[in-house]
């Protein structure tokens, strides 16, 4: 995911806590749209305007589940 977003992957990207280490900053613009399981749910875009979810789907590190995308916002970027 870090590489797909343009941030590169740090040498310690296999941390046991599951967090990624980015080699360089990635600027995101996010809009919070709710909460799920005590976590913020948000739609994010990269500085160049690409949808971060579509980038993840295109890179094969995420998939679109229609159940969680009832408005079909991500249907255009499914692999």
PyMOL Python script that loads the backbone (N, CA, C, O; Angstrom):
from pymol import cmd

cmd.read_pdbstr("""\
ATOM      1  N   UNK A   1       0.830  -1.188   0.000  1.00  0.00           N
ATOM      2  CA  UNK A   1       0.000   0.000   0.000  1.00  0.00           C
ATOM      3  C   UNK A   1       0.871   1.247   0.000  1.00  0.00           C
ATOM      4  O   UNK A   1       0.584   2.207  -0.716  1.00  0.00           O
ATOM      5  N   UNK A   2       1.926   1.238   0.794  1.00  0.00           N
ATOM      6  CA  UNK A   2       2.809   2.400   0.843  1.00  0.00           C
ATOM      7  C   UNK A   2       3.409   2.676  -0.530  1.00  0.00           C
ATOM      8  O   UNK A   2       3.458   3.827  -0.966  1.00  0.00           O
ATOM      9  N   UNK A   3       3.860   1.643  -1.205  1.00  0.00           N
ATOM     10  CA  UNK A   3       4.438   1.813  -2.542  1.00  0.00           C
ATOM     11  C   UNK A   3       3.379   2.283  -3.532  1.00  0.00           C
ATOM     12  O   UNK A   3       3.655   3.149  -4.363  1.00  0.00           O
ATOM     13  N   UNK A   4       2.169   1.726  -3.459  1.00  0.00           N
ATOM     14  CA  UNK A   4       1.094   2.101  -4.378  1.00  0.00           C
ATOM     15  C   UNK A   4       0.717   3.570  -4.232  1.00  0.00           C
ATOM     16  O   UNK A   4       0.374   4.222  -5.218  1.00  0.00           O
ATOM     17  N   UNK A   5       0.778   4.095  -3.013  1.00  0.00           N
ATOM     18  CA  UNK A   5       0.433   5.495  -2.776  1.00  0.00           C
ATOM     19  C   UNK A   5       1.568   6.450  -3.105  1.00  0.00           C
ATOM     20  O   UNK A   5       1.377   7.666  -3.088  1.00  0.00           O
ATOM     21  N   UNK A   6       2.748   5.917  -3.403  1.00  0.00           N
ATOM     22  CA  UNK A   6       3.867   6.767  -3.778  1.00  0.00           C
ATOM     23  C   UNK A   6       4.784   7.114  -2.632  1.00  0.00           C
ATOM     24  O   UNK A   6       5.679   7.945  -2.790  1.00  0.00           O
ATOM     25  N   UNK A   7       4.585   6.497  -1.481  1.00  0.00           N
ATOM     26  CA  UNK A   7       5.414   6.810  -0.318  1.00  0.00           C
ATOM     27  C   UNK A   7       6.606   5.904  -0.164  1.00  0.00           C
ATOM     28  O   UNK A   7       7.454   6.137   0.696  1.00  0.00           O
ATOM     29  N   UNK A   8       6.688   4.871  -0.981  1.00  0.00           N
ATOM     30  CA  UNK A   8       7.777   3.917  -0.830  1.00  0.00           C
ATOM     31  C   UNK A   8       7.590   3.102   0.425  1.00  0.00           C
ATOM     32  O   UNK A   8       6.711   3.397   1.235  1.00  0.00           O
ATOM     33  N   UNK A   9       8.398   2.092   0.594  1.00  0.00           N
ATOM     34  CA  UNK A   9       8.280   1.210   1.752  1.00  0.00           C
ATOM     35  C   UNK A   9       9.571   1.255   2.543  1.00  0.00           C
ATOM     36  O   UNK A   9      10.659   1.108   1.986  1.00  0.00           O
ATOM     37  N   UNK A  10       9.444   1.459   3.848  1.00  0.00           N
ATOM     38  CA  UNK A  10      10.612   1.503   4.713  1.00  0.00           C
ATOM     39  C   UNK A  10      11.182   0.122   4.965  1.00  0.00           C
ATOM     40  O   UNK A  10      10.518  -0.884   4.715  1.00  0.00           O
ATOM     41  N   UNK A  11      12.389   0.070   5.451  1.00  0.00           N
ATOM     42  CA  UNK A  11      13.066  -1.201   5.690  1.00  0.00           C
ATOM     43  C   UNK A  11      12.423  -2.002   6.809  1.00  0.00           C
ATOM     44  O   UNK A  11      12.587  -3.221   6.864  1.00  0.00           O
ATOM     45  N   UNK A  12      11.689  -1.340   7.706  1.00  0.00           N
ATOM     46  CA  UNK A  12      11.050  -2.070   8.799  1.00  0.00           C
ATOM     47  C   UNK A  12       9.539  -2.177   8.584  1.00  0.00           C
ATOM     48  O   UNK A  12       8.758  -2.115   9.534  1.00  0.00           O
ATOM     49  N   UNK A  13       9.138  -2.339   7.308  1.00  0.00           N
ATOM     50  CA  UNK A  13       7.717  -2.359   6.991  1.00  0.00           C
ATOM     51  C   UNK A  13       7.003  -3.627   7.453  1.00  0.00           C
ATOM     52  O   UNK A  13       5.787  -3.721   7.285  1.00  0.00           O
ATOM     53  N   UNK A  14       7.697  -4.596   8.021  1.00  0.00           N
ATOM     54  CA  UNK A  14       7.073  -5.827   8.496  1.00  0.00           C
ATOM     55  C   UNK A  14       6.948  -5.811  10.023  1.00  0.00           C
ATOM     56  O   UNK A  14       7.158  -6.831  10.680  1.00  0.00           O
ATOM     57  N   UNK A  15       6.614  -4.682  10.563  1.00  0.00           N
ATOM     58  CA  UNK A  15       6.473  -4.558  12.009  1.00  0.00           C
ATOM     59  C   UNK A  15       5.370  -5.481  12.508  1.00  0.00           C
ATOM     60  O   UNK A  15       4.363  -5.662  11.823  1.00  0.00           O
ATOM     61  N   UNK A  16       5.540  -6.064  13.683  1.00  0.00           N
ATOM     62  CA  UNK A  16       4.526  -6.993  14.203  1.00  0.00           C
ATOM     63  C   UNK A  16       3.182  -6.343  14.518  1.00  0.00           C
ATOM     64  O   UNK A  16       2.166  -7.032  14.605  1.00  0.00           O
ATOM     65  N   UNK A  17       3.170  -5.012  14.690  1.00  0.00           N
ATOM     66  CA  UNK A  17       1.912  -4.340  14.992  1.00  0.00           C
ATOM     67  C   UNK A  17       1.098  -4.024  13.739  1.00  0.00           C
ATOM     68  O   UNK A  17      -0.006  -3.488  13.835  1.00  0.00           O
ATOM     69  N   UNK A  18       1.642  -4.357  12.555  1.00  0.00           N
ATOM     70  CA  UNK A  18       0.898  -4.193  11.311  1.00  0.00           C
ATOM     71  C   UNK A  18       0.996  -2.824  10.669  1.00  0.00           C
ATOM     72  O   UNK A  18       0.402  -2.613   9.611  1.00  0.00           O
ATOM     73  N   UNK A  19       1.722  -1.881  11.263  1.00  0.00           N
ATOM     74  CA  UNK A  19       1.842  -0.551  10.687  1.00  0.00           C
ATOM     75  C   UNK A  19       2.902  -0.535   9.595  1.00  0.00           C
ATOM     76  O   UNK A  19       3.910  -1.238   9.674  1.00  0.00           O
ATOM     77  N   UNK A  20       2.654   0.288   8.565  1.00  0.00           N
ATOM     78  CA  UNK A  20       3.632   0.479   7.491  1.00  0.00           C
ATOM     79  C   UNK A  20       4.528   1.656   7.815  1.00  0.00           C
ATOM     80  O   UNK A  20       4.123   2.589   8.509  1.00  0.00           O
ATOM     81  N   UNK A  21       5.728   1.607   7.318  1.00  0.00           N
ATOM     82  CA  UNK A  21       6.644   2.732   7.428  1.00  0.00           C
ATOM     83  C   UNK A  21       6.839   3.315   6.038  1.00  0.00           C
ATOM     84  O   UNK A  21       7.289   2.620   5.128  1.00  0.00           O
ATOM     85  N   UNK A  22       6.505   4.581   5.874  1.00  0.00           N
ATOM     86  CA  UNK A  22       6.669   5.246   4.588  1.00  0.00           C
ATOM     87  C   UNK A  22       8.053   5.874   4.516  1.00  0.00           C
ATOM     88  O   UNK A  22       8.530   6.451   5.493  1.00  0.00           O
ATOM     89  N   UNK A  23       8.699   5.763   3.354  1.00  0.00           N
ATOM     90  CA  UNK A  23      10.028   6.346   3.154  1.00  0.00           C
ATOM     91  C   UNK A  23       9.919   7.852   2.981  1.00  0.00           C
ATOM     92  O   UNK A  23      10.784   8.597   3.442  1.00  0.00           O
ATOM     93  N   UNK A  24       8.868   8.300   2.322  1.00  0.00           N
ATOM     94  CA  UNK A  24       8.647   9.737   2.125  1.00  0.00           C
ATOM     95  C   UNK A  24       7.179  10.053   2.382  1.00  0.00           C
ATOM     96  O   UNK A  24       6.331   9.170   2.257  1.00  0.00           O
ATOM     97  N   UNK A  25       6.868  11.276   2.734  1.00  0.00           N
ATOM     98  CA  UNK A  25       5.490  11.643   3.074  1.00  0.00           C
ATOM     99  C   UNK A  25       4.537  11.483   1.887  1.00  0.00           C
ATOM    100  O   UNK A  25       4.919  11.660   0.730  1.00  0.00           O
ATOM    101  N   UNK A  26       3.312  11.151   2.202  1.00  0.00           N
ATOM    102  CA  UNK A  26       2.243  11.077   1.207  1.00  0.00           C
ATOM    103  C   UNK A  26       1.165  12.039   1.670  1.00  0.00           C
ATOM    104  O   UNK A  26       0.624  11.891   2.765  1.00  0.00           O
ATOM    105  N   UNK A  27       0.852  13.019   0.842  1.00  0.00           N
ATOM    106  CA  UNK A  27      -0.161  14.001   1.194  1.00  0.00           C
ATOM    107  C   UNK A  27      -1.533  13.471   0.808  1.00  0.00           C
ATOM    108  O   UNK A  27      -1.781  13.142  -0.352  1.00  0.00           O
ATOM    109  N   UNK A  28      -2.411  13.391   1.785  1.00  0.00           N
ATOM    110  CA  UNK A  28      -3.775  12.939   1.557  1.00  0.00           C
ATOM    111  C   UNK A  28      -4.749  14.017   2.007  1.00  0.00           C
ATOM    112  O   UNK A  28      -4.496  14.754   2.959  1.00  0.00           O
ATOM    113  N   UNK A  29      -5.855  14.088   1.306  1.00  0.00           N
ATOM    114  CA  UNK A  29      -6.953  14.949   1.704  1.00  0.00           C
ATOM    115  C   UNK A  29      -8.118  14.006   2.001  1.00  0.00           C
ATOM    116  O   UNK A  29      -8.589  13.293   1.116  1.00  0.00           O
ATOM    117  N   UNK A  30      -8.577  14.007   3.252  1.00  0.00           N
ATOM    118  CA  UNK A  30      -9.582  13.033   3.666  1.00  0.00           C
ATOM    119  C   UNK A  30     -10.841  13.704   4.196  1.00  0.00           C
ATOM    120  O   UNK A  30     -10.794  14.781   4.790  1.00  0.00           O
ATOM    121  N   UNK A  31     -11.969  13.035   3.964  1.00  0.00           N
ATOM    122  CA  UNK A  31     -13.265  13.485   4.461  1.00  0.00           C
ATOM    123  C   UNK A  31     -13.835  12.374   5.338  1.00  0.00           C
ATOM    124  O   UNK A  31     -14.155  11.291   4.847  1.00  0.00           O
ATOM    125  N   UNK A  32     -13.961  12.644   6.628  1.00  0.00           N
ATOM    126  CA  UNK A  32     -14.542  11.658   7.538  1.00  0.00           C
ATOM    127  C   UNK A  32     -16.027  11.518   7.226  1.00  0.00           C
ATOM    128  O   UNK A  32     -16.743  12.509   7.088  1.00  0.00           O
ATOM    129  N   UNK A  33     -16.479  10.262   7.118  1.00  0.00           N
ATOM    130  CA  UNK A  33     -17.886  10.017   6.782  1.00  0.00           C
ATOM    131  C   UNK A  33     -18.615   9.183   7.832  1.00  0.00           C
ATOM    132  O   UNK A  33     -19.802   8.894   7.680  1.00  0.00           O
ATOM    133  N   UNK A  34     -17.917   8.797   8.888  1.00  0.00           N
ATOM    134  CA  UNK A  34     -18.575   8.026   9.938  1.00  0.00           C
ATOM    135  C   UNK A  34     -17.589   7.298  10.819  1.00  0.00           C
ATOM    136  O   UNK A  34     -16.388   7.570  10.797  1.00  0.00           O
ATOM    137  N   UNK A  35     -18.115   6.364  11.600  1.00  0.00           N
ATOM    138  CA  UNK A  35     -17.301   5.548  12.492  1.00  0.00           C
ATOM    139  C   UNK A  35     -17.728   4.095  12.375  1.00  0.00           C
ATOM    140  O   UNK A  35     -18.894   3.796  12.121  1.00  0.00           O
ATOM    141  N   UNK A  36     -16.775   3.203  12.562  1.00  0.00           N
ATOM    142  CA  UNK A  36     -17.053   1.771  12.566  1.00  0.00           C
ATOM    143  C   UNK A  36     -16.077   1.106  13.517  1.00  0.00           C
ATOM    144  O   UNK A  36     -14.864   1.264  13.380  1.00  0.00           O
ATOM    145  N   UNK A  37     -16.601   0.363  14.477  1.00  0.00           N
ATOM    146  CA  UNK A  37     -15.745  -0.330  15.434  1.00  0.00           C
ATOM    147  C   UNK A  37     -14.751   0.626  16.103  1.00  0.00           C
ATOM    148  O   UNK A  37     -13.574   0.294  16.248  1.00  0.00           O
ATOM    149  N   UNK A  38     -15.214   1.794  16.504  1.00  0.00           N
ATOM    150  CA  UNK A  38     -14.397   2.813  17.179  1.00  0.00           C
ATOM    151  C   UNK A  38     -13.262   3.340  16.308  1.00  0.00           C
ATOM    152  O   UNK A  38     -12.235   3.782  16.822  1.00  0.00           O
ATOM    153  N   UNK A  39     -13.445   3.294  15.007  1.00  0.00           N
ATOM    154  CA  UNK A  39     -12.455   3.833  14.067  1.00  0.00           C
ATOM    155  C   UNK A  39     -13.144   4.806  13.127  1.00  0.00           C
ATOM    156  O   UNK A  39     -14.318   4.637  12.800  1.00  0.00           O
ATOM    157  N   UNK A  40     -12.419   5.815  12.698  1.00  0.00           N
ATOM    158  CA  UNK A  40     -12.955   6.776  11.748  1.00  0.00           C
ATOM    159  C   UNK A  40     -12.987   6.169  10.354  1.00  0.00           C
ATOM    160  O   UNK A  40     -12.019   5.550   9.912  1.00  0.00           O
ATOM    161  N   UNK A  41     -14.108   6.353   9.668  1.00  0.00           N
ATOM    162  CA  UNK A  41     -14.250   5.930   8.275  1.00  0.00           C
ATOM    163  C   UNK A  41     -14.132   7.197   7.436  1.00  0.00           C
ATOM    164  O   UNK A  41     -14.821   8.183   7.700  1.00  0.00           O
ATOM    165  N   UNK A  42     -13.258   7.176   6.420  1.00  0.00           N
ATOM    166  CA  UNK A  42     -13.038   8.376   5.614  1.00  0.00           C
ATOM    167  C   UNK A  42     -12.739   8.018   4.162  1.00  0.00           C
ATOM    168  O   UNK A  42     -12.220   6.942   3.864  1.00  0.00           O
ATOM    169  N   UNK A  43     -13.075   8.939   3.271  1.00  0.00           N
ATOM    170  CA  UNK A  43     -12.672   8.855   1.867  1.00  0.00           C
ATOM    171  C   UNK A  43     -11.462   9.752   1.708  1.00  0.00           C
ATOM    172  O   UNK A  43     -11.486  10.908   2.131  1.00  0.00           O
ATOM    173  N   UNK A  44     -10.393   9.229   1.100  1.00  0.00           N
ATOM    174  CA  UNK A  44      -9.154   9.997   0.964  1.00  0.00           C
ATOM    175  C   UNK A  44      -8.715  10.085  -0.485  1.00  0.00           C
ATOM    176  O   UNK A  44      -8.903   9.152  -1.265  1.00  0.00           O
ATOM    177  N   UNK A  45      -8.125  11.226  -0.834  1.00  0.00           N
ATOM    178  CA  UNK A  45      -7.567  11.455  -2.157  1.00  0.00           C
ATOM    179  C   UNK A  45      -6.101  11.827  -2.023  1.00  0.00           C
ATOM    180  O   UNK A  45      -5.692  12.467  -1.054  1.00  0.00           O
ATOM    181  N   UNK A  46      -5.317  11.415  -3.011  1.00  0.00           N
ATOM    182  CA  UNK A  46      -3.915  11.818  -3.078  1.00  0.00           C
ATOM    183  C   UNK A  46      -3.845  13.249  -3.584  1.00  0.00           C
ATOM    184  O   UNK A  46      -4.836  13.782  -4.083  1.00  0.00           O
ATOM    185  N   UNK A  47      -2.696  13.868  -3.460  1.00  0.00           N
ATOM    186  CA  UNK A  47      -2.519  15.262  -3.884  1.00  0.00           C
ATOM    187  C   UNK A  47      -2.834  15.457  -5.366  1.00  0.00           C
ATOM    188  O   UNK A  47      -3.249  16.543  -5.769  1.00  0.00           O
ATOM    189  N   UNK A  48      -2.638  14.407  -6.188  1.00  0.00           N
ATOM    190  CA  UNK A  48      -2.922  14.533  -7.616  1.00  0.00           C
ATOM    191  C   UNK A  48      -4.387  14.260  -7.955  1.00  0.00           C
ATOM    192  O   UNK A  48      -4.756  14.239  -9.129  1.00  0.00           O
ATOM    193  N   UNK A  49      -5.230  14.049  -6.931  1.00  0.00           N
ATOM    194  CA  UNK A  49      -6.657  13.880  -7.138  1.00  0.00           C
ATOM    195  C   UNK A  49      -7.138  12.437  -7.218  1.00  0.00           C
ATOM    196  O   UNK A  49      -8.346  12.197  -7.217  1.00  0.00           O
ATOM    197  N   UNK A  50      -6.232  11.477  -7.288  1.00  0.00           N
ATOM    198  CA  UNK A  50      -6.651  10.075  -7.360  1.00  0.00           C
ATOM    199  C   UNK A  50      -7.241   9.619  -6.031  1.00  0.00           C
ATOM    200  O   UNK A  50      -6.763   9.997  -4.961  1.00  0.00           O
ATOM    201  N   UNK A  51      -8.279   8.807  -6.116  1.00  0.00           N
ATOM    202  CA  UNK A  51      -8.919   8.241  -4.935  1.00  0.00           C
ATOM    203  C   UNK A  51      -7.999   7.169  -4.350  1.00  0.00           C
ATOM    204  O   UNK A  51      -7.606   6.246  -5.063  1.00  0.00           O
ATOM    205  N   UNK A  52      -7.651   7.275  -3.078  1.00  0.00           N
ATOM    206  CA  UNK A  52      -6.726   6.327  -2.443  1.00  0.00           C
ATOM    207  C   UNK A  52      -7.284   4.906  -2.449  1.00  0.00           C
ATOM    208  O   UNK A  52      -6.523   3.945  -2.566  1.00  0.00           O
ATOM    209  N   UNK A  53      -8.593   4.765  -2.326  1.00  0.00           N
ATOM    210  CA  UNK A  53      -9.202   3.433  -2.374  1.00  0.00           C
ATOM    211  C   UNK A  53      -9.029   2.802  -3.745  1.00  0.00           C
ATOM    212  O   UNK A  53      -8.727   1.613  -3.848  1.00  0.00           O
ATOM    213  N   UNK A  54      -9.219   3.588  -4.799  1.00  0.00           N
ATOM    214  CA  UNK A  54      -9.035   3.078  -6.164  1.00  0.00           C
ATOM    215  C   UNK A  54      -7.579   2.697  -6.409  1.00  0.00           C
ATOM    216  O   UNK A  54      -7.301   1.705  -7.083  1.00  0.00           O
ATOM    217  N   UNK A  55      -6.665   3.466  -5.875  1.00  0.00           N
ATOM    218  CA  UNK A  55      -5.242   3.146  -6.015  1.00  0.00           C
ATOM    219  C   UNK A  55      -4.960   1.798  -5.361  1.00  0.00           C
ATOM    220  O   UNK A  55      -4.253   0.967  -5.931  1.00  0.00           O
ATOM    221  N   UNK A  56      -5.507   1.579  -4.174  1.00  0.00           N
ATOM    222  CA  UNK A  56      -5.301   0.315  -3.460  1.00  0.00           C
ATOM    223  C   UNK A  56      -5.910  -0.856  -4.229  1.00  0.00           C
ATOM    224  O   UNK A  56      -5.298  -1.920  -4.326  1.00  0.00           O
ATOM    225  N   UNK A  57      -7.096  -0.667  -4.768  1.00  0.00           N
ATOM    226  CA  UNK A  57      -7.745  -1.723  -5.555  1.00  0.00           C
ATOM    227  C   UNK A  57      -6.931  -2.014  -6.810  1.00  0.00           C
ATOM    228  O   UNK A  57      -6.706  -3.175  -7.153  1.00  0.00           O
ATOM    229  N   UNK A  58      -6.495  -0.971  -7.487  1.00  0.00           N
ATOM    230  CA  UNK A  58      -5.693  -1.132  -8.700  1.00  0.00           C
ATOM    231  C   UNK A  58      -4.368  -1.835  -8.456  1.00  0.00           C
ATOM    232  O   UNK A  58      -3.867  -2.547  -9.326  1.00  0.00           O
ATOM    233  N   UNK A  59      -3.801  -1.635  -7.271  1.00  0.00           N
ATOM    234  CA  UNK A  59      -2.521  -2.260  -6.931  1.00  0.00           C
ATOM    235  C   UNK A  59      -2.708  -3.689  -6.420  1.00  0.00           C
ATOM    236  O   UNK A  59      -1.733  -4.411  -6.213  1.00  0.00           O
ATOM    237  N   UNK A  60      -3.953  -4.089  -6.220  1.00  0.00           N
ATOM    238  CA  UNK A  60      -4.212  -5.442  -5.750  1.00  0.00           C
ATOM    239  C   UNK A  60      -4.045  -5.647  -4.253  1.00  0.00           C
ATOM    240  O   UNK A  60      -3.970  -6.784  -3.788  1.00  0.00           O
ATOM    241  N   UNK A  61      -3.984  -4.556  -3.493  1.00  0.00           N
ATOM    242  CA  UNK A  61      -3.833  -4.690  -2.040  1.00  0.00           C
ATOM    243  C   UNK A  61      -5.166  -4.507  -1.311  1.00  0.00           C
ATOM    244  O   UNK A  61      -5.221  -4.576  -0.083  1.00  0.00           O
ATOM    245  N   UNK A  62      -6.237  -4.273  -2.069  1.00  0.00           N
ATOM    246  CA  UNK A  62      -7.585  -4.155  -1.508  1.00  0.00           C
ATOM    247  C   UNK A  62      -8.576  -4.628  -2.565  1.00  0.00           C
ATOM    248  O   UNK A  62      -8.259  -4.674  -3.754  1.00  0.00           O
ATOM    249  N   UNK A  63      -9.758  -4.972  -2.125  1.00  0.00           N
ATOM    250  CA  UNK A  63     -10.833  -5.353  -3.047  1.00  0.00           C
ATOM    251  C   UNK A  63     -12.094  -4.591  -2.667  1.00  0.00           C
ATOM    252  O   UNK A  63     -12.262  -4.173  -1.521  1.00  0.00           O
ATOM    253  N   UNK A  64     -12.967  -4.420  -3.635  1.00  0.00           N
ATOM    254  CA  UNK A  64     -14.248  -3.766  -3.368  1.00  0.00           C
ATOM    255  C   UNK A  64     -15.250  -4.823  -2.935  1.00  0.00           C
ATOM    256  O   UNK A  64     -15.444  -5.826  -3.622  1.00  0.00           O
ATOM    257  N   UNK A  65     -15.883  -4.594  -1.795  1.00  0.00           N
ATOM    258  CA  UNK A  65     -16.972  -5.450  -1.335  1.00  0.00           C
ATOM    259  C   UNK A  65     -18.245  -4.636  -1.471  1.00  0.00           C
ATOM    260  O   UNK A  65     -18.416  -3.629  -0.785  1.00  0.00           O
ATOM    261  N   UNK A  66     -19.132  -5.062  -2.344  1.00  0.00           N
ATOM    262  CA  UNK A  66     -20.380  -4.335  -2.582  1.00  0.00           C
ATOM    263  C   UNK A  66     -21.153  -4.093  -1.287  1.00  0.00           C
ATOM    264  O   UNK A  66     -21.808  -3.062  -1.135  1.00  0.00           O
ATOM    265  N   UNK A  67     -21.077  -5.028  -0.369  1.00  0.00           N
ATOM    266  CA  UNK A  67     -21.765  -4.910   0.921  1.00  0.00           C
ATOM    267  C   UNK A  67     -21.358  -3.649   1.676  1.00  0.00           C
ATOM    268  O   UNK A  67     -22.180  -3.038   2.359  1.00  0.00           O
ATOM    269  N   UNK A  68     -20.096  -3.263   1.553  1.00  0.00           N
ATOM    270  CA  UNK A  68     -19.586  -2.093   2.264  1.00  0.00           C
ATOM    271  C   UNK A  68     -19.484  -0.857   1.374  1.00  0.00           C
ATOM    272  O   UNK A  68     -18.960   0.177   1.788  1.00  0.00           O
ATOM    273  N   UNK A  69     -19.988  -0.975   0.155  1.00  0.00           N
ATOM    274  CA  UNK A  69     -19.982   0.141  -0.798  1.00  0.00           C
ATOM    275  C   UNK A  69     -21.373   0.251  -1.429  1.00  0.00           C
ATOM    276  O   UNK A  69     -21.520   0.134  -2.646  1.00  0.00           O
ATOM    277  N   UNK A  70     -22.401   0.478  -0.586  1.00  0.00           N
ATOM    278  CA  UNK A  70     -23.774   0.460  -1.094  1.00  0.00           C
ATOM    279  C   UNK A  70     -24.054   1.518  -2.157  1.00  0.00           C
ATOM    280  O   UNK A  70     -24.937   1.326  -2.992  1.00  0.00           O
ATOM    281  N   UNK A  71     -23.332   2.614  -2.144  1.00  0.00           N
ATOM    282  CA  UNK A  71     -23.514   3.646  -3.160  1.00  0.00           C
ATOM    283  C   UNK A  71     -22.736   3.383  -4.426  1.00  0.00           C
ATOM    284  O   UNK A  71     -22.776   4.190  -5.354  1.00  0.00           O
ATOM    285  N   UNK A  72     -22.021   2.261  -4.486  1.00  0.00           N
ATOM    286  CA  UNK A  72     -21.209   1.840  -5.637  1.00  0.00           C
ATOM    287  C   UNK A  72     -20.145   2.866  -6.016  1.00  0.00           C
ATOM    288  O   UNK A  72     -19.768   2.971  -7.183  1.00  0.00           O
ATOM    289  N   UNK A  73     -19.668   3.609  -5.045  1.00  0.00           N
ATOM    290  CA  UNK A  73     -18.634   4.614  -5.298  1.00  0.00           C
ATOM    291  C   UNK A  73     -17.358   3.991  -5.860  1.00  0.00           C
ATOM    292  O   UNK A  73     -16.669   4.604  -6.676  1.00  0.00           O
ATOM    293  N   UNK A  74     -17.047   2.775  -5.423  1.00  0.00           N
ATOM    294  CA  UNK A  74     -15.810   2.127  -5.848  1.00  0.00           C
ATOM    295  C   UNK A  74     -15.988   1.184  -7.045  1.00  0.00           C
ATOM    296  O   UNK A  74     -15.018   0.562  -7.478  1.00  0.00           O
ATOM    297  N   UNK A  75     -17.185   1.067  -7.577  1.00  0.00           N
ATOM    298  CA  UNK A  75     -17.448   0.151  -8.688  1.00  0.00           C
ATOM    299  C   UNK A  75     -16.589   0.498  -9.904  1.00  0.00           C
ATOM    300  O   UNK A  75     -16.186  -0.395 -10.650  1.00  0.00           O
ATOM    301  N   UNK A  76     -16.312   1.757 -10.107  1.00  0.00           N
ATOM    302  CA  UNK A  76     -15.525   2.185 -11.277  1.00  0.00           C
ATOM    303  C   UNK A  76     -14.061   1.796 -11.181  1.00  0.00           C
ATOM    304  O   UNK A  76     -13.355   1.788 -12.188  1.00  0.00           O
ATOM    305  N   UNK A  77     -13.600   1.474  -9.983  1.00  0.00           N
ATOM    306  CA  UNK A  77     -12.176   1.178  -9.837  1.00  0.00           C
ATOM    307  C   UNK A  77     -11.915  -0.292  -9.492  1.00  0.00           C
ATOM    308  O   UNK A  77     -10.781  -0.666  -9.194  1.00  0.00           O
ATOM    309  N   UNK A  78     -12.943  -1.110  -9.530  1.00  0.00           N
ATOM    310  CA  UNK A  78     -12.740  -2.530  -9.251  1.00  0.00           C
ATOM    311  C   UNK A  78     -11.888  -3.152 -10.329  1.00  0.00           C
ATOM    312  O   UNK A  78     -11.980  -2.783 -11.500  1.00  0.00           O
ATOM    313  N   UNK A  79     -11.046  -4.111  -9.925  1.00  0.00           N
ATOM    314  CA  UNK A  79     -10.149  -4.786 -10.867  1.00  0.00           C
ATOM    315  C   UNK A  79     -10.918  -5.676 -11.782  1.00  0.00           C
ATOM    316  O   UNK A  79     -10.333  -6.328 -12.646  1.00  0.00           O
TER     317      UNK A  79
END
""", "prot")
cmd.dss("prot")
cmd.show_as("cartoon", "prot")
cmd.util.cbc("prot")
cmd.orient("prot")
